[in-house]
Each structure stands twice: as C-alpha cells, then as structure tokens.
Amino acid sequence: MQEVINAVVIDDQIKDIIGVTTALAELGISTLPVHYKDPTLARELCTKVSTASPRVIITDIQLRDGGMEPTKSDLSNVAACLGNIVRETKGPYVVLAWTSKPEALGVLRARVEEYFTKSGIRLPMYFDSICKNECSIGDNEYSAAAILKQFQTHLEGQVSVRALMHWECSVLQAAIESVNTLSSLDEDTLPQNLKSLAISVAGSNLRGFEATAINEAFSYVLKDKLGLLSLTDNTQEIWNNVFAEAAGVVHETSKHQLNTILHIETSPQDKIICPGDVWISENPKTLFQKVDVGKEANNQAERMKDEFLTLTQKGHALNQKIRGETDTEKKSGLKTQYQELCSTPLRVAKTACKIAMVEISPACDFANQKKPLKTIALGILVPVTSITNEVHLKQSDSTIVVKIMLDGTNYLLGFSSKYITALSEKMILSDELKLTKKLRIRESLLQSWIHRFSAYNSRIGTISFQ
C-alpha cells in the first residue's frame, strides 16, 4: 500500500505483533511494536513511538489474557495508549481495532472519542475493526492485504488525504535518493563538499547559520529527486483527481494559512539577522527616536498607523452623509452611528496593531557581512479582528500587505516603502529597542517585496506645467 509510510501495532500477544509486523513489512510499511505488558509501560512505549507520527495504528481491544469481554479498564487503557501516540499529531491517521464484534468497536470508539475530545486530541480520519481470524493465513501469520482492505477502500474515496499520504512516501524516497547522491561524492573531501554547498547559499561567513544553509542547499537536490519520481509513478493521476474535486473559492482563513505555509518561517534563529527577518517592537517610541530626530519621533508611530489604517469607502460615505445633513436630530443620530462604526473601531484597531520591521538587505550583503547597517522597512502587524466593514488597511503603491497566521490568530502584516531606514546589528539585538523576532519572510516573497520597495523609491518624479 504505497500511501502508508509507517504503522504501530499494540498487542499483549508477542506472536501477533511479530505476525502483523512481518506482514506489513512485505508491503514496505515500517511497523513499530508496542508489547502490552502493563498499562504504565505500554503508555511509555506509546509516547516513544509517537515521534514517528504513524498513519496506521492497529490495536487489540482486550489487552490481557483470557476470553472475557473487554472491561472499562481495558477500554480506558486503549484510549490512553492511542492518545499518547497521536496527542501531538496534526495529520491524518487511522485506528484499526482487533475485534469481530461490532458492538465492542462501538463502545471503544465512543470511549476514545470522549477521551480525545476532552483532551483536545485530533480524532482519527477512519476508525474500524478487523478480525484476527479473517486476517490470519496460518499459524501466527497474517495477510497485510486483509488487514488494510477496508481502510484501502475508504482511502480511495478520500482523494486529497490519499494524495498527501502518497506525497509523504515520495518525499521519504526522494530523501533517501538525495542522501545516496550526496554520499556518492568523494568520501575524502565530503566535509569540504558539504560546506561548499552551505556557502553557496549563505556565503562564507555562516556564523551559526550552518544548519539552515545546508538545509536550503539540500532542498534543491530533494526537489530534483521529487520531480523525477513524479514522472515514474502515478503521481500525476493522483493529483488530477484532487484538482478535479476542487470547487469554489479559497476561504478567507485558508488564505492566511496558505500564505503562512508558503512564505513564512515561524521559528527563526534569534541571534542571527537574516534578510526577511521580521521583528515586533514593544517600544516604538525608542525605535523611532533611533531613526528620526526632534519632536517628530514621538509622533511617528501614530503616523505609521495612519499610513495603513483608515476608513473604508463605506466609512467615508457615512462621514460625508453627516456633513451634508442639515436636520439637527438626524445629524446627531448619524454622529452616534459614526462613533460606533468608525471612530471607536479605528481607535481600537490602532491600539491593537504593533509596529513591525523587516530586514530587506540583499542576500550578498548577508553572505559577506561587510555592510555595517541593516536595511529595514517599517510597518505594522494588526489582528484581522480589528478590521471591519468601515475600517481597513489602505492599499496603495507605497504599501505591501500580506495575510498571515501566527499562533492560531489571523493577522495582516504590512510594510511601507515610505519608511525605509537602517539600523546596526548591535542596535537591533540590544535590549533598548525591545524587539522580538516573530517570523522570517521566505526568499521568494521577500525578493518581490524588495523589488517593490526599490521601484517605489527609484521612481521618476517629474514636475511640469501643462
């Protein structure tokens, strides 16, 4: 079954564990065994195997000797074991329970769903039973096809999930082939060759950036291997089926999630300043004092917010309506409405937004580390909940706005071509500015931003009399 990359089998009978593990291995599925001896040890083992993020979990319901029906204790132990395996998972997985009795499966499923819901654990995409007798093909031998038959049928109807699981298998195969390719380099000079790959990405002055640099260099090899694999298997057909089911427009929340997946690195290294790094200022007054002079420094944070946050056409229309109204009573009512819909939400939005800055120096400057000052673009980060029908982020030639998600909250991140400045690395990392690095803009999006910043600030401005 090419869509399944790994599995876990939980059982108190070692012969059954060996039989199932051997059967699945014939299909190329790596299977981790959990030999149930007592609840405490089993839960510890389940926690250890959770790091593999298994896609298929096969578990016995009656985890003790004897022929009696599973007790409440049995069901709770199974639920706890399953919970320890998938507690941190965000992806799809299935649970297959050994039982020939539908009523036993129903009781187990209810107990698992109750425990998972209470614990905030993602529910399985598929939960079914399998019968040991029907899957057995001899003394302690099992048929992998019989074990996975029902799940295979279910997966055929889940084209998007199937495609993602197929891609997961392809990435593993591509990673194996990438390592094979890299290992084929001259062993005597392998360290030098690997370092050269990192330097090609980050320059000779890596400064603790080694792991990120080598990962980026390896990604080119990995993408090449993935591309070759897609030509030799049924990848095209699988994704054609996914796209055939796609209909309608992308949901607004999905736009934030997709932008974050494609363009945002949410765990950047704190003490290394890279192009694309985004900081949030907890002390904007001091920040603007470093990039401005005189009394204006104290007002720049609010002016920055005014650069982005403004009334929508609907809000301006209400303002115009107030100005044109001559009836005193109606005008008073419109002012109250304007206060509720425009003034208060605009003030709340400005209070909620944070001053942000992004490093936009060329990659070559980062590589050679010869530029004493970092080029910075200033902007804001504002939660989407602050945006209403009457208040929005102004779009203009001088601003760039992207929808992102941070810590489960949707934000709008905007930068202005009018606010380009420079700060030293020492100043950026100092405690004085109280800057917190929140994310990093990946290169593809960053390069388009740098082009827009440059184009705006190098535009030809001609004054003439017509």
MARDO-239722 format. One line per 5 residues: number of its first residue (from 1); for each residue x, y, z of C-alpha. Coordinates in steps of 0.001 Angstrom, whole numbers. Each point is the difference from the previous one (the first is absolute). Example, Ala and Ser with C-alpha at 12.3 -4.5 7.8 and 13.67 -1.06 7.14 Angstrom:
REM MARDO-239722
1 = 12300,-4500,7800; 1370,3440,-660;
***
This chain:
REM MARDO-239722
1 = 0,0,0; 2042,2905,-1336; -1831,2728,1953; 900,-1382,3456; 3475,805,1237;
6 = -80,-1509,3498; -2197,-1658,2615; -174,-993,3674; -1393,-3268,1328; -1084,-333,3657;
11 = -629,-3478,1378; 624,-2117,3086; 844,-3021,-2170; 3548,202,-1359; -752,-2571,-2702;
16 = -2749,2214,-1397; 2310,3035,55; 2660,-1910,-1944; -2585,-1333,-2453; -1497,3407,-784;
21 = 3383,1740,-129; 1317,-2597,-2438; -3096,240,-2201; 117,3787,-274; 3760,-70,-642;
26 = -707,-1958,-3200; -1831,3102,-1260; 2903,2256,994; -1828,1375,3056; 2259,583,2989;
31 = -1828,-1212,3108; 840,882,3613; -1053,-2597,2613; -1511,783,3393; -54,-3163,2118;
36 = -2678,588,2609; 1127,-1418,3354; -1500,2544,2380; -1727,3390,-464; 2878,2171,1232;
41 = 2664,-1612,-2183; -2320,-64,-3003; -705,3718,282; 3723,754,243; 659,-2048,-3133;
46 = -2857,1749,-1812; 1489,3379,874; 3324,-1103,-1493; -1501,-1249,-3276; -2013,3234,-346;
51 = 3087,1709,-1444; -510,-2090,-3158; -3477,1550,-549; -1484,-3327,-1168; -2790,91,-2551;
56 = -1475,-3397,953; -484,-1263,3573; -1073,-3609,493; -1055,-824,3544; -1495,-2872,1880;
61 = -3064,873,2061; 441,-2646,2656; 3527,637,1235; 244,-2912,2437; -149,-3773,-30;
66 = -3305,-1819,99; -3180,-101,-2006; -2145,2452,1905; -1483,3160,-1462; 2137,3175,213;
71 = -680,1939,3179; -242,3749,507; 3598,-154,1192; 1036,-1666,-3263; -1749,2656,-2068;
76 = 1504,2841,2043; 3483,-1498,-363; -413,-284,-3771; -1243,3597,-197; 2960,1202,2097;
81 = 2503,-1924,-2155; -1479,1396,-3202; -38,3485,1507; 3699,-184,856; 797,-940,-3591;
86 = -1998,2708,-1759; -173,2759,2638; 2259,2344,-1967; -968,-1077,-3499; -1553,2464,-2418;
91 = -297,-2392,-2915; -2263,-2867,-1084; 121,-3399,1682; -2234,-3063,305; -786,-2391,2828;
96 = -676,-3671,-743; -1178,-2024,3011; 232,-3771,270; -3563,-1221,632; -2643,-2028,-1765;
101 = -2804,1641,1984; -1459,3254,-1379; -1437,895,3413; 3475,-166,1548; 1328,2372,-2659;
106 = -2844,2412,697; 761,85,3711; 3725,515,-624; -585,2736,-2559; -2312,1850,2385;
111 = 2580,-224,2804; 2854,1152,-2257; -1988,2906,-1462; -1075,1113,3481; 3584,-117,1299;
116 = 1478,1669,-3103; -2584,2786,-71; 533,721,3694; 3792,6,-478; -56,2112,-3181;
121 = 1455,-2808,-2146; -721,-246,-3714; -2446,-2828,-792; 998,-2733,-2463; -1078,423,-3617;
126 = -1133,-3631,3; -877,-2338,2877; -927,-3610,-769; 329,-3584,1159; 1934,-2907,-1463;
131 = -391,-3670,894; 3112,-2021,825; -1545,-3170,-1363; -815,1623,-3338; 3495,1514,-291;
136 = 1832,-3166,1029; 1565,-2158,-2750; 1682,-2561,2220; 1612,-553,3372; 901,3511,1239;
141 = 5,1321,-3581; -2181,2800,-1324; -993,1500,-3348; 884,3684,-287; -2525,360,-2813;
146 = -2769,-1314,2270; 1077,2247,2885; -96,3134,-2174; -2814,-962,-2373; -2755,2097,1580;
151 = 2250,2974,552; 1209,-217,-3607; -3610,141,-1181; -679,3004,2235; 3145,1774,-1161;
156 = -1027,-306,-3651; -2802,2451,761; 2280,2435,1880; 1926,1258,-3024; 1649,3016,1685;
161 = 1162,-1940,3059; 1189,-2843,-2207; 1986,2464,-2124; 1677,1508,3073; 910,-3431,1378;
166 = 1357,-991,-3426; 2078,3192,-51; 1329,-836,3483; 1251,-3351,-1310; 1515,1734,-3033;
171 = 1876,2486,2215; 1482,-2852,2037; 1125,-1762,-3176; 1386,3259,-1424; 1878,653,3263;
176 = 1562,-3470,-174; 1089,568,-3582; 1310,3474,871; 2203,-1451,2747; 1192,-2669,-2452;
181 = 939,2713,-2489; 1814,2126,2563; 1784,-3061,1394; 1300,-801,-3473; 2293,3017,233;
186 = 3658,-697,745; 49,-1261,3602; 3380,1584,671; -1344,3442,-827; -3622,-489,1146;
191 = 225,2531,2887; 1448,2640,-2335; -2669,-727,-2625; -2828,305,2500; 1410,3243,1353;
196 = 264,1329,-3559; -3708,-683,-488; -812,2021,3134; 2275,2836,-1114; -1744,108,-3374;
201 = -3184,908,1880; 1175,2172,2893; 3473,1178,-946; 3291,-719,1717; -981,1683,3252;
206 = -2531,-2569,1259; 107,1144,3655; -2242,-2662,1503; -2170,-80,-3113; 1481,-3346,-1095;
211 = -3020,-2257,555; -2451,2324,-1748; 2419,555,-2886; 645,-3687,-604; -3732,-756,205;
216 = -671,2564,-2709; 2797,-1416,-2144; -1331,-3548,432; -3504,1162,-941; 1123,476,-3615;
221 = 1180,-3609,-170; -3184,-1189,1705; -2273,1897,-2417; 1865,-1484,-2949; -506,-3541,1313;
226 = -3688,697,692; -423,1267,-3539; 1530,-3158,-1432; -2213,-2225,2179; -3136,1770,-1215;
231 = 859,-1064,-3552; 341,-3684,828; -3053,-777,2150; -3696,892,25; 520,3386,1674;
236 = -1541,1966,-2866; -3187,-2075,61; -310,354,3780; 257,3798,-97; -2285,259,-3015;
241 = -2676,-1674,2119; 570,2517,2811; -266,3026,-2282; -3104,-1428,-1672; -1758,175,3391;
246 = 1099,3577,684; -2893,2428,-309; -893,3458,1252; 2333,2670,1366; 2630,-199,2712;
251 = -1397,843,3451; 1364,3169,1577; 1560,-1882,2938; 1619,-2417,-2450; 1741,2946,-1691;
256 = 1721,834,3282; 962,-3643,534; 1254,-511,-3557; 2088,3182,35; 1554,-1108,3276;
261 = 796,-3470,-1344; 1523,1338,-3216; 1744,3187,1056; 511,110,3765; 2595,-1651,2206;
266 = -1413,235,3508; 3052,-1137,1987; 2907,2176,-1167; 3297,-6,1879; 38,2809,2578;
271 = 3598,1191,-99; 562,-121,-3768; -1312,2843,-2154; -1019,-1295,-3425; -1766,1672,-2931;
276 = -3717,-488,557; 130,15,3803; -3022,1766,1515; 101,1580,3455; -2829,1435,2077;
281 = 800,3112,2018; -1169,182,3598; 1534,3477,286; -852,1859,-3240; 776,3415,1491;
286 = 3653,-934,563; 151,-1697,-3402; -1082,3157,-1796; 2386,2086,2073; 2818,-2049,-1519;
291 = -1172,569,-3556; -1419,3538,339; 936,3259,1662; -1770,2659,1996; -3553,50,1201;
296 = -1293,-1942,-3004; 1448,-3218,1443; -2707,-141,2654; -2750,264,-2607; 1378,-2351,-2652;
301 = -1567,-3158,1428; -3478,1529,-302; 809,1392,-3437; 1100,-3480,-1027; -3337,-1415,1112;
306 = -1779,2766,-1911; 1987,-1034,-3076; -1805,-3354,73; -3186,134,2061; -2772,2119,-1433;
311 = -3716,45,-672; -1437,-2032,-2841; -2130,1556,-2717; -3019,-877,2110; 1484,1839,2992;
316 = 848,3071,-2086; -3509,-26,-1460; -1478,144,3489; 2279,2932,817; -1112,1826,-3135;
321 = -3614,-685,875; 505,1687,3381; 1501,3067,-1660; -2891,300,-2414; -2764,-522,2564;
326 = -1768,3199,1052; -2564,-1484,2392; 1472,313,3518; -1661,-3112,1423; 946,-2196,-2974;
331 = 3510,1372,31; 360,-876,3685; -1148,-3550,-721; 2486,-315,-2865; 2809,1227,2239;
336 = -876,-2651,2574; 4,-2596,-2765; 3334,1307,-1283; 1460,-225,3482; -1091,-3644,337;
341 = 939,-1154,-3497; 3020,2146,-851; 1696,2007,2736; 5,-2659,2724; 979,-2951,-2270;
346 = 2783,2120,-1565; 1340,886,3440; -218,-3640,1125; 1811,-1153,-3152; 2833,2476,538;
351 = 325,-1112,3618; 117,-3682,-1007; 2589,380,-2757; 3735,-318,621; 2866,1747,-1753;
356 = 1988,-2536,-2062; 3236,101,-1973; 1469,-2308,-2648; 3633,-354,-1059; 258,492,-3786;
361 = 3755,51,-653; 1178,-1946,-3089; 1018,-3617,607; 3571,775,-1066; 317,2558,2809;
366 = -1042,-2655,2489; 2459,-2463,-1534; 3101,2203,169; -963,1873,3189; 1753,3165,-1183;
371 = -2978,2349,237; 18,1698,3431; -3685,950,-40; -3049,-2153,-695; -2591,1396,-2399;
376 = -3386,52,1697; -3575,586,-1162; -2491,1025,2687; -3636,-977,183; -2729,-1442,2227;
381 = -1498,-3291,1154; -3725,167,679; -2462,-2779,943; -2725,-627,-2551; -2613,355,2750;
386 = 790,3741,-3; -1078,321,-3641; -3689,817,-581; -2273,1082,-2833; 896,3600,813;
391 = 3725,-413,925; 2666,-1643,-2161; 3666,21,-990; 516,2501,-2772; 1414,-1416,-3231;
396 = 2326,2256,-1980; 3122,-21,-2153; 2089,691,3096; -1347,-2815,2211; 281,-3780,-5;
401 = -2483,-2101,1988; -31,-3781,452; -2455,-2232,1858; 1717,-2302,2510; -760,-2162,3030;
406 = 1983,91,3249; -753,-2252,2975; -3409,-834,-1444; -1022,3657,-470; -489,1665,-3393;
411 = 1961,3205,-564; 703,2531,-2716; 3692,832,-311; 756,3190,-1889; 3112,1995,-890;
416 = 464,3427,-1527; 2422,1054,-2732; -20,3457,1590; 1570,-1293,3212; 3335,-1458,-1078;
421 = 2841,462,2472; 3159,-1684,1307; 1095,-1336,3379; 3172,-1681,1207; -67,-3633,1037;
426 = 1014,1026,3507; -2951,2368,274; -2485,-2563,-1336; 1117,-2613,2530; 226,2452,2910;
431 = -2473,-16,2872; -637,3695,-518; -2302,-420,-2999; -1842,-2996,1491; -321,-1724,-3376;
436 = -1378,-3537,-181; 700,-2068,-3094; -3312,-1643,-933; 531,-1470,-3440; 2011,26,-3195;
441 = -1281,730,-3500; 1269,-2661,-2382; 2104,1021,-2950; -2554,-266,-2828; -2414,2486,1603;
446 = 2790,2142,1445; 1586,546,-3420; -3291,1268,-1424; -277,2382,2968; 3549,1298,-459;
451 = -790,652,-3663; -3123,1980,943; 1832,2010,2668; 2768,796,-2479; -2391,870,-2825;
456 = -1991,2400,2175; 3062,1806,1326; 1717,202,-3393; -3055,1136,-1967; 439,3006,-2220;
461 = -1820,3021,1328; -337,2879,-2435; -1669,3324,709; -1232,1810,-3070; -2517,2673,-946;
466 = -2611,-1045,-2512;
***
